[in-house]
Amino acid sequence: MEALGYLERRAAAAGKRRLVYLTARGWSVGDAIFACLKDLEAEWAREVGRARFADFMAVLCTLADGR
């Protein structure tokens, strides 16, 4: 990913750690992914109804929280 220009690694202020930062190219890919996700969510909400989709998302959030 670094060689393709999507991220860069920089030395941390102290120690030997390296921090990872997205480049402008990396951020633009993230923005495109987010836009596609929003389109897909809207399509699914139209397909099953907004209330059912909201319930579905609530279940996913609960599972992601580990509760």
C-alpha positions as CSV (number, residue, x, y, z in Angstrom):
1,M,0.0,0.0,0.0
2,E,2.9,2.3,0.8
3,A,4.6,1.6,-2.6
4,L,1.3,2.4,-4.4
5,G,1.0,5.7,-2.7
6,Y,-2.0,5.0,-0.4
7,L,-0.2,5.4,2.9
8,E,3.1,6.4,4.4
9,R,4.9,5.4,7.5
10,R,6.6,8.0,9.7
11,A,8.8,7.6,12.7
12,A,7.1,8.3,16.0
13,A,8.5,11.2,18.1
14,A,10.2,8.9,20.4
15,G,11.3,5.3,20.1
16,K,11.5,3.0,17.1
17,R,7.8,2.8,16.3
18,R,6.4,4.0,12.9
19,L,3.0,5.5,12.6
20,V,0.8,4.9,9.5
21,Y,-0.8,7.9,7.7
22,L,-3.2,7.9,4.7
23,T,-2.0,10.0,1.8
24,A,-4.4,12.1,-0.3
25,R,-4.7,9.1,-2.6
26,G,-5.5,6.9,0.4
27,W,-8.2,9.3,1.6
28,S,-9.8,9.5,-1.8
29,V,-10.1,5.7,-1.9
30,G,-11.7,5.9,1.6
31,D,-14.1,8.5,0.4
32,A,-15.1,6.4,-2.6
33,I,-15.7,3.3,-0.4
34,F,-17.8,5.4,2.0
35,A,-19.9,6.8,-0.8
36,C,-20.5,3.2,-2.2
37,L,-21.5,2.0,1.3
38,K,-24.0,4.8,1.7
39,D,-25.5,4.0,-1.7
40,L,-25.8,0.3,-0.8
41,E,-27.4,1.1,2.5
42,A,-30.0,3.3,0.8
43,E,-30.7,0.6,-1.7
44,W,-31.2,-2.0,1.0
45,A,-33.4,0.4,3.0
46,R,-35.6,0.9,-0.1
47,E,-35.7,-2.9,-0.6
48,V,-36.8,-4.0,2.9
49,G,-38.2,-0.7,4.3
50,R,-36.5,1.9,6.4
51,A,-37.8,0.5,9.8
52,R,-36.5,-3.0,9.0
53,F,-33.2,-1.7,7.8
54,A,-32.8,0.4,11.0
55,D,-33.5,-2.8,13.0
56,F,-30.9,-4.7,11.0
57,M,-28.3,-2.0,11.6
58,A,-29.1,-1.9,15.3
59,V,-28.5,-5.7,15.5
60,L,-25.2,-5.3,13.6
61,C,-24.1,-2.5,16.0
62,T,-24.9,-4.7,19.0
63,L,-22.9,-7.6,17.5
64,A,-20.0,-5.3,16.7
65,D,-20.0,-4.1,20.3
66,G,-19.7,-7.7,21.6
67,R,-22.7,-7.4,23.8
